[in-house]
């Protein structure tokens, strides 16, 4: 009985996200952005060349067409670029970090990507329409470092409380709508991962949770892992982060099952 | 500073006897590691912990030499280390009676990764067929549990041998998560290798960064500034609280204590947020670097102190209530007893060892950094050896960790210097560094030549302790499994490499 009162003691601690923005998720360092303070074109290309010379540990920074771009799918958020070039790179929010196309993780995005993205997103939404408001998630670790599992498990704590949104974790792939994969995709997990995917009924959504699952991160190239789980199962939603924050994961799940507004990384 | 007191070189044929003598003389076997060399030779290094120092014994195997007399018959704790070396190097410890694949089941005759040797293979062919899955005996059968398990867990496969309810034996398979870290390490420079070290066991990133950095600092002959050492203690101890809290959360979940599970999960979330406020990362990455730390804490130490105190009080109060809940205690008491003599013979590490009467703690036996002056008390020990004893030890360590974190913060409030990092020259040589990670002694063997990392070999406490897990099933049944596993608090990522 004592536990009942203890459980009520602190009132409601749950975030209002996604209905309302969340201060913590907003302020948390979950992504890298390229700072743009209205720099003149000549300066911009000079800046792009200079920052391309910065050596990113996972090769997430590249220059194309006179503009510097960050591939969040490769970024492990070590923050070295921010420390070295605060005029070019900055940390940004962990909200709205997930994307429905691998190319959409490269920021800033180009105009032509935008149109293609809308089409991808609409196709995904049509596919998952039948899922409605009861989503069962099966998590599979395909070679994570262990911290991803903590962040996934955090979704059930009272602060994120995903059950309130009709999202539940399930043990059986037969009951699962969403396959949430962490880790870069070790060779030995390829078969169990594929078998889990096959055992799930249609329609199903696959989420690559974290930078390792998206691109292999710091682990690839390696004899023991693939460069992301997309080579094993067809990924629908990419969630960057090393590890991805619970807010990023939640955004990824909501995006995958069509319960969100915008899919564009800001 | 140096953790290695003596280092000796012997013939490969004498390695087993030499290490066995050290263990007979009161040493604790702490690991056996191999380094491949260009040209095909291999160096074996055994580490034995003895009276406040580490003893390193080296032996060389020439090109084409693929056998040496195994340590395992004389020092049983070496078994997993020799299996790992067999997997990665194809070197056979003759006399080892169970050389099943551990981290990498390869097709016979397939090239091996040979970490350290640039000519080691980058292509492998897995073959899980040789793994035994069958048992013989009246009514005995096996139940495979994993690698995909019921819940949000790391992938690992347990093969449970049973007659129906009682678990008569347990086999563990960790190879599913093998990420080839050992080889990846030697492809990276010191700066990037640090980032990889933080990802060996993501939940103990600070401990790994610390052990790696200490090895580099030892080779460079440098000492980090005092403020950096204090900040390292702060982050390492908060990490300890988070990891121990995870074990408590899993126990509460397993026992169906819904409110305790919810409250403890919330405390952990608050703790991760506090850590992010201090350094920008929920798991403390990007703090510890060779030579010191990346910079001062982002939060004001006074503010952080208030947060630490509030969190400590909240956790302590719920822990007290949980440890006074009979339906919870009943599930843990007498469950998964790891006998004292088994723990002693194997040299069980961390809270698992301490709950079975093994008191060793690197912070006390071989103090490093700010622990040398903060005065770390010997950690709590218990002799019962059951899941409840491990829980008691972890809760005591949470209290101690908060105390140390507070001490470090108070000293930082009193006077933080402005230097947080000293320059690290290119390093050469071999060093073994050890820290007390949340799960116990963490070793890093680092071998460098002219600033290039030839070999980085982390040995997590989980690797050493997981070999003991089957020994804790003495008459326990299926429903005890979750508690025994949670009380061991293992990180599979750190085991599989």
Interface residues (C-beta under 8 A of the other chain):
Chain A: X2 X3 X4 X6 X7 X13 X24 X28 X29 X57 X76 X77 X78 X79 X83 X91 X139 X140 X141 X142 X143 X144 X145 X146 X147 X148 X149 X150 X151 X152 X153 X154 X156 X157 X158 X159 X160 X169 X171 X173 X183 X184 X186 X187 X188 X189 X192 X193 X195 X196 X217 X218 X219 X221 X222 X223 X224 X225 X242 X243 X245
Chain B: X104 X105 X113 X121 X122 X123 X124 X126 X128 X147 X148 X150 X151 X152 X153 X154 X155 X175 X176 X177 X178 X179 X180 X181 X183 X184 X191 X192 X195 X196 X199 X200 X201 X202 X203 X205 X246 X257 X258 X259 X260 X262 X263 X265 X266 X268 X269 X272 X273 X276 X280 X281 X282 X283 X285 X286 X294 X318 X321 X325 X491 X492 X493 X494
